Amino acid sequence: MVATPNYNYISPTEYLQGEENSPIKYEYRDGEVYAMAGASNTHVIITGNVFAILRNHLRGSGCQAYISDTKAHIESINTYYYPDVIVSCNQKDKAFHNFLRYPCLIIEVLSPTTEAFDRGDKFADYRKLASLQEYVLVSQNRISVEVFRRNSEGQWVLYSYEPGKNIHLESINFNCPIADVYEDVNFETAAGEDLIV
């Protein structure tokens, strides 16, 4: 039996065309679209810090960091996501206008509304990217960074970083104090924010 898309099915081409002019960003999973919520100030500060640090580190390396508006395209499962930060060192990705297919590193800043999905289904989907070497989850509620690294057997190994530690990202030969990720974050203010992303 052949499954027939229902009337709500949107083709990848329609999705990409719609994203070009849409004031709202949507993620795409095999024919269905999901609107993305707005980000808290804490989320924006952390994402900006991570991007700035990585952009500086990657200068002249042949690798490129992208922030928020660049999609990850998981071609094998017909899916597009918007990671908070994504890094590619693959020259084939330079051919694409607003997505990447061969990232080596994806970083998501967690929030109460997205954490379960980022840890679960989204991570399962990202693992289908053969190029992906590390998946990083950054808490916006406390100083905590989790790095999931694919080992030589293809298994994902967790490395946790807490206050006072240096974060290591093997995929791009990067190290920095965890405090740099949280520069200018006020956790007392963050606790009072409506943490929607």
C-alpha positions as CSV (number, residue, x, y, z in Angstrom):
1,M,0.0,0.0,0.0
2,V,1.3,3.5,-0.9
3,A,0.8,6.2,1.6
4,T,-0.8,9.3,0.1
5,P,0.0,12.7,1.6
6,N,-3.1,14.3,3.2
7,Y,-4.3,17.7,2.2
8,N,-2.0,19.3,4.7
9,Y,1.1,17.9,3.1
10,I,3.6,20.6,2.0
11,S,6.4,19.6,-0.4
12,P,10.0,20.6,0.4
13,T,10.0,23.0,-2.6
14,E,6.8,24.7,-1.3
15,Y,8.3,24.9,2.2
16,L,11.6,26.5,1.0
17,Q,9.7,29.0,-1.2
18,G,7.4,29.9,1.7
19,E,10.4,30.4,4.1
20,E,11.9,33.0,1.7
21,N,9.1,35.5,2.4
22,S,7.6,34.4,5.8
23,P,8.0,36.7,8.8
24,I,7.8,33.5,11.0
25,K,10.3,30.7,10.8
26,Y,9.0,27.2,10.4
27,E,10.8,23.9,10.9
28,Y,9.8,21.1,8.4
29,R,9.4,17.4,9.1
30,D,8.4,15.2,6.1
31,G,5.6,17.4,4.8
32,E,4.5,19.1,8.0
33,V,5.6,22.5,9.2
34,Y,5.9,23.8,12.8
35,A,6.1,27.5,13.7
36,M,9.0,28.5,16.0
37,A,8.4,30.5,19.1
38,G,10.3,33.7,19.9
39,A,13.5,33.7,22.0
40,S,14.1,35.1,25.5
41,N,16.8,37.6,26.0
42,T,18.9,35.0,27.8
43,H,18.6,32.6,24.9
44,V,19.7,35.4,22.5
45,I,22.7,36.4,24.7
46,I,23.9,32.8,25.0
47,T,23.5,32.0,21.3
48,G,25.3,35.3,20.4
49,N,28.2,34.5,22.7
50,V,28.6,31.0,21.3
51,F,28.4,32.2,17.7
52,A,30.9,35.1,18.3
53,I,33.4,32.7,20.0
54,L,33.2,30.1,17.3
55,R,33.3,32.7,14.5
56,N,36.5,34.1,15.9
57,H,38.0,30.6,16.4
58,L,37.2,29.4,12.8
59,R,38.6,32.4,10.9
60,G,40.8,31.1,8.1
61,S,40.1,27.5,8.9
62,G,37.8,26.7,6.0
63,C,35.0,26.1,8.5
64,Q,32.1,28.5,8.8
65,A,29.7,29.1,11.8
66,Y,26.1,30.1,11.1
67,I,23.5,31.5,13.5
68,S,19.7,30.9,13.9
69,D,18.6,31.6,10.3
70,T,20.5,28.8,8.6
71,K,18.7,25.5,8.4
72,A,20.1,22.0,8.8
73,H,18.7,19.8,6.0
74,I,18.5,16.1,6.9
75,E,17.9,14.8,3.4
76,S,17.4,11.2,4.3
77,I,14.3,12.0,6.3
78,N,13.0,15.0,4.4
79,T,13.5,17.4,7.3
80,Y,14.7,21.0,7.9
81,Y,15.5,22.3,11.4
82,Y,16.8,25.7,12.5
83,P,19.7,25.0,15.0
84,D,20.8,27.9,17.2
85,V,24.4,27.6,15.9
86,I,25.6,25.2,13.1
87,V,29.1,24.7,11.8
88,S,30.2,23.2,8.5
89,C,33.7,22.5,7.3
90,N,32.5,20.8,4.1
91,Q,32.9,22.9,0.9
92,K,29.8,21.2,-0.7
93,D,27.7,23.3,1.8
94,K,28.8,26.5,0.1
95,A,26.5,25.6,-2.8
96,F,23.4,26.0,-0.7
97,H,21.6,29.3,-0.1
98,N,19.9,28.9,3.2
99,F,20.6,25.5,4.6
100,L,23.5,23.0,5.2
101,R,23.6,19.3,4.5
102,Y,27.0,18.4,5.9
103,P,27.5,20.1,9.3
104,C,30.1,18.7,11.7
105,L,28.7,20.6,14.8
106,I,25.2,21.6,15.9
107,I,24.4,23.6,19.0
108,E,21.0,24.1,20.6
109,V,20.2,26.4,23.6
110,L,17.6,24.7,25.7
111,S,14.4,26.1,27.1
112,P,11.4,24.5,28.9
113,T,9.3,24.4,25.8
114,T,12.0,22.8,23.5
115,E,14.2,20.8,25.8
116,A,12.4,17.4,25.6
117,F,12.3,17.7,21.7
118,D,15.9,18.8,21.5
119,R,17.0,15.9,23.6
120,G,14.7,13.3,22.0
121,D,13.3,13.3,18.5
122,K,15.4,16.2,17.2
123,F,18.6,14.6,18.4
124,A,17.5,11.3,16.9
125,D,16.9,13.1,13.6
126,Y,20.3,14.9,13.7
127,R,22.1,11.6,14.2
128,K,21.1,10.7,10.7
129,L,23.5,13.3,9.4
130,A,26.6,11.3,8.6
131,S,28.8,14.4,8.8
132,L,27.7,15.3,12.3
133,Q,30.4,14.8,14.9
134,E,29.1,16.7,17.9
135,Y,25.7,17.8,19.2
136,V,25.8,20.4,22.0
137,L,23.0,21.3,24.4
138,V,23.4,24.5,26.4
139,S,21.2,25.3,29.4
140,Q,19.9,28.8,29.8
141,N,18.7,28.2,33.4
142,R,22.1,27.3,34.9
143,I,25.8,27.0,33.8
144,S,25.7,23.6,32.1
145,V,26.8,22.4,28.7
146,E,26.5,18.9,27.4
147,V,28.5,17.7,24.4
148,F,27.4,14.5,22.7
149,R,30.4,13.3,20.6
150,R,30.2,10.5,18.0
151,N,33.1,8.0,18.6
152,S,34.9,5.8,16.1
153,E,32.3,3.1,16.6
154,G,29.5,5.5,15.8
155,Q,28.2,5.7,19.3
156,W,27.3,9.0,21.0
157,V,29.3,9.7,24.2
158,L,28.2,12.5,26.6
159,Y,30.7,15.0,28.0
160,S,29.3,17.3,30.6
161,Y,30.7,20.7,31.5
162,E,29.8,22.6,34.7
163,P,31.0,25.9,36.3
164,G,34.8,26.4,36.2
165,K,35.4,23.9,33.4
166,N,36.8,24.3,29.9
167,I,34.6,23.2,27.1
168,H,36.2,21.0,24.4
169,L,34.8,20.6,20.9
170,E,36.8,18.0,19.1
171,S,35.1,18.5,15.7
172,I,36.6,22.0,15.3
173,N,39.6,21.7,17.7
174,F,38.1,24.2,20.1
175,N,38.5,24.9,23.8
176,C,37.1,27.8,25.9
177,P,36.1,28.4,29.6
178,I,32.4,27.7,30.1
179,A,32.1,31.2,31.6
180,D,32.6,32.6,28.1
181,V,29.4,31.0,26.9
182,Y,27.5,32.7,29.8
183,E,29.1,36.1,29.6
184,D,26.6,38.9,30.5
185,V,23.9,36.4,31.5
186,N,22.1,37.3,34.7
187,F,20.4,34.2,36.1
188,E,18.3,36.2,38.5
189,T,16.8,38.2,35.5
190,A,16.6,35.0,33.5
191,A,14.5,33.3,36.2
192,G,11.9,36.0,35.8
193,E,11.8,35.9,32.0
194,D,9.1,34.1,30.1
195,L,11.5,31.4,28.9
196,I,9.7,30.4,25.7
197,V,12.7,29.3,23.7
